[in-house]
Every structure is written in structure tokens, then in C-alpha cells.
């Protein structure tokens, strides 16, 4: 039977998140008029696309059997783009250690997929991420 994709929506978001943080060329292989609203969200989020187009020097922070974190610098600022991946087959809280990214003090977390500010945090931030899912943040240090 014909199928749209074997990926879940979370896996599609993970795929796009990794392409963006890694600064891979973005190519769409499909019939554009048949895109679902979810696909259009993946392809048209300006904050997510900025990670791909403007992030500097992407690097892996860590990778284990449960999660993976990549980051890149935001040009002209001390901010960072950070991609967090849940590699497990179940939903999980995936912590993000600010000190491992070089931040000291409070940090503002912006969720780029949701296009919303999550608030200011000290030392760590964590969010429940669906199985095989990803989150994409912009972290901004708060001047003290």
C-alpha cells in the first residue's frame, strides 16, 4: 500500500532538527502540493531555519544510548543554538547542563519549534521529549 512516510511526526522533527543544527543542505523530496500542515510547519519555521542558515561551528556535546546534544554559536552574540535528541523508545526528560556549554549564571531558554520563551534557568534545563523526538533551543545568557 502507498504510504506517506514510515517516520512518526516526532522522527520527522528529529530529522529536520539534526539537518538544521548540523547545517546540512536542506532539500525536500516530495510533492509539495501534497504536504500536510505538519510538514509545512517543519519547512517554514523561520527560527529553526535560522539555525541552519546562520549557526556557526556545530559540534556534538555528547552522545550516549539515551540522548544526544549538539550545539552551534549564534553569530554576533554569546547565545547558542542547542539541539537535544531523545534516542530512547519511550518519552523521557532530557537534561541540558548549561555549564557544559560554557554558560555561568542564568540563561534564557527559547524553544524554537514551539516559538516560545520557556523562561530563565540556572545551571540546567530539562523538558520531556517524546520517543525518537528532538527539541531545538536558543540559549541566551542573562547579563549580571
Beta strands, then each sheet from edge to edge (+ up, - down):
strand 1: 55-63
strand 2: 67-74
strand 3: 80-86
strand 4: 92-97
strand 5: 106-111
strand 6: 116-122
strand 7: 124-129
strand 8: 134-141
sheet 1: 1+ 2- 3+ 8- 5+ 6-
sheet 2: 4+ 7-
end
